Structure formats: structure tokens, C-alpha cells
Amino acid sequence: MHKFKLITSKPEVYGIKSEEVLKERSAQSNANALQVAQQVSDLRVFTIQEVASILHCEVRAVRHHLYEKRDLRYLKVGREVRVREKDIIEFLEHRLAPCIHDQGVLP
């Protein structure tokens, strides 16, 4: 086998990627990695017991909000119930009591 040294002013002609193309692809892969990371963080789910632990309440209270009041969204995975992190945050935001500072009574 002979070893050749390729000398050319146009490396992309011979299938060798130029630095600009490599940088562009690297930037695209970084953007894709950020999108995947965002999607993964959106997919974080908890069991009923974990939600009760996060909210510092009884499992019975979480079940009450899931099944009776129906103000806490959940997913069914087979027979199992899972609650997304963003649904817990939304649930808590809707349960905020009005504050005096929000009403503009105090300076």
C-alpha cells in the first residue's frame, strides 16, 4: 500500500470538511443539545408519593387534588399516575393567595 499526502487548496473537493463547515455543524449540534436538554427537563415526572414529599403534605391530600378537585394535572402510564414538574408549578401558582403588596395598599 502506498501512502499519499494530499495537497490541495480546496479540501472540500476531496471530501475533507473545511473549518467553517465544522464550526457551523458544531454550533448546530450545540443548539440541538440545548433543545434536547430543555425537552428532557420538561419531561421530569413524579409519583404521587414524591409530589406529597415535595409539597410537604399527605398522600391523601395529593390524591384529593388529583381525583376529586381535579385541579392538579397528571399523566397515566399504564396503571400508574405521574405528575409533571411543570404541572406542579402551575398548580402552586394558581393557589397563591392575594398579598397586600399585590393590591397596592402598602407603599
N, C-alpha and C positions, 0 to 999 in steps of 0.2 A: 504494500500500500504506500502510495506517495502522499506526503503531507504538503498541502499548498497553503501559501499565505495569500489571503485575499486582500488586494489593494485596490480600492475604488473610491471615487469621490461621492458616489451615490450608493450608500449601503442599503437603502430600502429596495433598490432594484434586485438585490440578491437575497432578499428575504430577511435582512438584518434590520431591526427596528431602530429608527433614529431616536435620539434623546428626547425630542419634543413629543413624539408619539408615546414613548414610555412614560413621560411625565403626565401626559393627558390621560392615559389609561390608569395611572396610579391615582390621579385625582378622582376619576370616575369610580374606581374601586373604593376609595375612601368615602365618597358620598354614598355609595351603595351600602357600605358597612354601617354608616350612621343611620340610614333608613332601617336596616335590619335591627340595629340596636333599639331604635325607637319602637319598632313593632314588637320586639321581644318584651320591652318594658310595659307596653300596652297589654300584653298577654299574661301578666302576672296575676295568678288566681289563688284564692284561699278557700279552705274548708270552712264550714260553719264554726267549728271549734276555734280555728285560727282567727276568724273575724271576731268572735267573742273575746278572745285574748287581746286583740288589737284595740277593741272598743272598751275593754275593761268592764265587761258585763257578762251576764249569764247566757249560756247557750239558748236557753228558753226565750230570752228577750230577742235574740237574733232571729230565731225561728218565727217569733211573733211578727217581726217586721217583714220577714220573707213571705209567709203564707197567709197571715190574717190581714195585716195592714197593707201588704204588698207595695211598700214604699222603698224597698231595697231590691234592686235588680239582681238576678242570679242566672247562672248557666246550668244546664243539665248535661252531665257527662255520664251517659248510661243512667244508672240509678242515683249517681252521686250529684250533689249540689256544690257548685263552686261560685264564688263571688269575685268579680274582677276588682283590682285595686282602684281603677277609676270610678267604679260604681260605689265603692265605699266612700271615696272622696266626695262624689256627687251627693250621696245620702247625707253626709255630715254637713255639707254646705247648705242644703235645703232645711236643715234642722237648726240653723243658727237663730238664736233669739235676737230681737232688735236691741240695740245698745243705745244708751243716752247720747253717746258721741255721734252715732249714725243719724240721729234725729236732729242734730244741730242745736240741742237745748243748751249744752255747755260749750264754752268757747274752746 
